[in-house]
Amino acid sequence: MYYHKKINSPVGELTLVATDKSLMAVLWENDDPTRIQLEESIEQEDHVLLVEAGNQLAEYFERKRTGFELPLEFTGTEFQKKVWQALLTIPFGETRTYGQIAQQIGDPNAVRAVGGAANKNPISIIAPCHRVIGASGKLTGFAGGLKTKSYLLQLEYTKRNPTLWQSWE
């Protein structure tokens, strides 16, 4: 059984989806419904895991949290799951390129496939696909939109380096 709860955030309304045991998704306000394939869910505002995920996300946006402590369950292909697990290793306030992620998962020629998997990441923000950038240092595709990706990177960068300003264009 899947449950969902909507929360407001600085990047728009997010829909959190969980089972009784794990967080399954953090979906964007105008998310493409075909991007993440999940079973139907029941709205449950007081679901313990969804409330905790909402609290941790609020702390993240308030710059009081640099990591998440939630049970996660990724639904996807084995390749996608490898990419999503690699996303979890990117430290707060840092970035990696798609090529670096491809190297990390042992498939250096899979740069485009890594990008495709990152786009299908069901647990946005928490599995930080926003921390993956192009080889040139430029922002590239992001399911939440490039403006949101820039916002998230800036939030993290200035928390980690308060006297510095990084332009993410």
N, C-alpha and C positions, 0 to 999 in steps of 0.2 A: 504494500500500500504506500502511495506517495502522498505527501502533504505539502502545502505551499503557504507562504505568507509574503505579503508585499511590504516593502519598507521604502521610505524616502531617503534619499542620499544626495550629496552635492552633485552627483552625476546622473540624477534622475531616479525614477522609481525602479527598484530592483525586486525581482521575484526570487525568493529562496525556496528551494525544493529539497525535501528530505524524506527518508524512510524513518522507521523507528530507531535505526542504528547509525545512519550516516547522512551527511549532507551530500546531495546529488548534483545540485546546480545553483548557480547564481546567474540569473538571466537579466538582460538589459531591458529597459522600458519598451523599446521598439525592436526587440530582437526578432530576427527572421524565424518564424515558427518551424522551418525545416532545418535550421542549423543544429539544433539539439533534439534528438528523438527521445522523449520520455513518455511514460504512460500517463494517463490522466491522473490528476491529483485533487485532493480535497483541501479546501482552505481551512487552516487551523491556526489561528492567531496565537494560541497559547502552547503550541507544540514546543517542548523543552529545547530541542536541538535548534529549531528555527529561531526561538527567542534568543538563545545563546549566540547563534550566528549573527543575528541582527545587532546584538550588543557589541560583539567583537568588531563588526564592520563599522559601527558608530564610533568606537574607540579609534579605529584605524583612520577614519576621516577627521577625527579631532586631533590627530597626531599623538595619541596616547598609546598606540599599539603598533609594533613593527613586524609582528608575526601572528599567526593564527593557531589556535589549539582546538581543532575540531576534527572529528572523525569524518574522513572523506571517502567516497566511493565513486570511481570514474567508470562510466559506461562508454565503451568504444572498442576499436580494434586494438590488438596488442601493440601495434606501432604507435597509435595515438596515446595509449596508456604510458608507453615509455617516454614519449615527449612530455606528457603532462606531469609525470613524476620528475622529469628533469627541470621543469618550470619551478617546482617546489624547492629546488636547490639554489635558485638565484637569490642572493641576499637582498634584503630591503635596501632600496636606494641605489642599487646597481643594475646594470643592463648586460645582456648577452646578445650576440647576433644569432640569426637563424643558423649560420654556419657553425658557430660554437656549440649550439645545441645538437646539431647533427653529429658533430665530432663526439660530444659527450655521450650520445646514445650508441656510438660505434658505427655510424653509417654516414661518413663525411660527404657522400654524394647525394644525400637526401634533403638538401637545403629547402627545396620547394615543398617537399612532403612535410617537412617540419612546419613550414608556414601554414600549410593546409590543416595540419593537426592543431596548431595553435589557434587557428580561427574556429575550430570546432570544440575548443576547450569548454566544457560545461560548467566549470566552477571558476568563473571569472573573478578577478581581483585576488581571491584567496590562492588559487593556482595562477601566479602572476604572469600571464601571457603579455601583459602590458609592458613588461620589462624586456621583451625581445624586440630588437630593432634591426634595421637593415645594416649590411656590411659598411655602408657609407656613413653610418651614424644617424641617418634620417629615420623618421618614423614611417612605418609601412603598415599595411592592413591591420585592422583591429575591429572585432565585431561590435564593440561599443562606440566606434567612431574615433578618428584621429584626435579630435578635440578632447575627448575623454581620456585617451591614452596619454596625451600631453599633460592633462590635469593630474592624473595619477602619478606620472613620473615626477612632475614638479613638486607635488605634495611630499613624495618620498625623498626627493633630492634635497629639498630645503629643510626637511626634518633632520636628515643625516648631516647636512652641511649648511647650517643656518646662515653663514656669512657669504655663501656663494649662490649664484643664480645661474642655472643652466637653461639655455634656450632649447626647447624641444619643438622644432618646427617640422 
